Every structure is written in structure tokens, then in C-alpha cells.
Amino acid sequence: MLEERKQQIGENESIFREVNELVRPLDRELMTVLCECGDAACREQLLIAHDEYARLRQDPTLFVLRPGHDFAETEQVEAKHIEYWIVRKRPGLPAQIAREADPASG
């Protein structure tokens, strides 16, 4: 059951990341993105610098989410900001799902 939960969390996060990749920022410095957490019902939005988001997208195992929306069993918090946290998928199945579902890889 734990592997199924990890799979579902990874798939949910990848869907939100894919949506965020399609959004074009209206402001040259800031952009609004959807929280990329593993909760399929989450619709919270985050304000992040465009260059910071672009930097995160260079690593398919990094995600941006609302503070407290992390799932310790599948990711670890890398950085905490007031508006958002940056998390890295843990090695194994979580990181594998993130790499396979990365829009930049296809």
C-alpha cells in the first residue's frame, strides 16, 4: 500500500507541474503557479520569481509547494520561503516518477 501511495503522490505532483509549465507569466519578475503538492484536491496558488521557478525546472526532482503541503515519505524540504517551500523527491520510486513525468524530458 505504501508504494501505491507514493505512486499517487508522485503522479499528482507531476500533473500540477505540467500545468505550471503551460502557464506563461504576465509579469517579467513574478509568476503565479499552482501548488505542486501530492494532494489532488489542492488548488492553492503561489507567487514565485520567474527565474527561481525556471531554476527549479532544471531538476525534475524539485517541486514548489505551499508550506506544510509536503509528504515526508516521498520528499524532503530543501528550502523554506514565506510563500512557498521547495522539496526534492526522495531516491527510488518518488524520484523515478518525477523524472519520467517531467515535461522537459519529452
TAQUIDA-V526609 format. One record per residue. RES is the residue in three letters. OMEGA is omega in whole degrees, 0 to 359 (none if undefined). BURIAL is # if it has 9 or more other ideal C-beta (glycine too) atoms within 8 Angstrom, else .. Layout:
res: (RES/RES)
omega: (OMEGA/OMEGA)
burial: (BURIAL/BURIAL)
This chain:
res: (MET/LEU/GLU/GLU/ARG/LYS/GLN/GLN/ILE/GLY/GLU/ASN/GLU/SER/ILE/PHE/ARG/GLU/VAL/ASN/GLU/LEU/VAL/ARG/PRO/LEU/ASP/ARG/GLU/LEU/MET/THR/VAL/LEU/CYS/GLU/CYS/GLY/ASP/ALA/ALA/CYS/ARG/GLU/GLN/LEU/LEU/ILE/ALA/HIS/ASP/GLU/TYR/ALA/ARG/LEU/ARG/GLN/ASP/PRO/THR/LEU/PHE/VAL/LEU/ARG/PRO/GLY/HIS/ASP/PHE/ALA/GLU/THR/GLU/GLN/VAL/GLU/ALA/LYS/HIS/ILE/GLU/TYR/TRP/ILE/VAL/ARG/LYS/ARG/PRO/GLY/LEU/PRO/ALA/GLN/ILE/ALA/ARG/GLU/ALA/ASP/PRO/ALA/SER/GLY)
omega: (180/179/178/178/178/179/181/178/180/178/179/181/181/177/180/178/180/177/180/177/181/182/177/181/177/180/182/184/184/175/176/178/173/173/183/181/183/179/183/181/182/177/182/180/182/175/184/176/182/181/177/179/178/178/179/183/177/179/184/179/178/179/178/182/179/177/180/180/181/176/187/182/182/184/176/181/180/182/179/174/180/186/186/172/173/180/176/178/180/178/180/184/180/180/179/179/181/180/182/183/182/179/181/182/184/none)
burial: (././././#/#/#/#/#/#/#/#/#/#/#/#/#/#/#/#/#/./#/././././././#/#/./#/#/#/#/#/#/./././#/./././#/./#/./#/././#/././#/#/./././#/#/#/#/#/#/././#/#/./././#/#/./#/././././././#/#/#/#/#/#/#/././#/#/#/./#/#/#/./#/#/./././.)
